[in-house]
Every structure is written in structure tokens, then in C-alpha cells.
Amino acid sequence: MMQAIEEPVPHDSPRERILAAARKIFLDGPPEQATMDAVAHQAGMSKKTIYREFKSQVELLAALLI
């Protein structure tokens, strides 16, 4: 029996790192602390990179909820 070959999932992609950082911030503290600056700092990348992946904080939050 042949097994299907799975495509590798880029766990270290910028988008995944951003989502992981945002998830941690949203779960660990009050919503007021969930700024794009805080997400960038937690993810270890620039705010410019965050905005390249997500156009707004609302878009980032929506991606977390989906």
C-alpha cells in the first residue's frame, strides 16, 4: 500500500511565526497589550514584516480566529 506524500508545512514561515506570537500575546495578557509592536517583538521581526503579511491588526486577529 502506498502512502500519500505530504507537502512540507512551513512552520517557520513569517506568517506562522507572526500568528504564533500574536496567539501568545492575546492569550497571556489584556487585549490592550496586543499591539503590532508587541507582536513584532514577540515574533523577532520588524513591524514592516508584520504589515507585509497582515494589512491591519483586525486582519491579524481575524486570521487567529479562523
CORNORQUI-V12450 format. One record per run of one state. SS is the DSSP state (~ for helix, > for strand, _ for the rest). FROM is the first residue (numbers start at 0). LEN is the number of residues. If there is no record, write none. Layout:
BEGIN
SS|FROM|LEN, SS|FROM|LEN
END
This chain:
BEGIN
_|0|13, ~|13|15, _|28|2, ~|30|3, _|33|2, ~|35|8, _|43|3, ~|46|7, _|53|3, ~|56|9, _|65|1
END
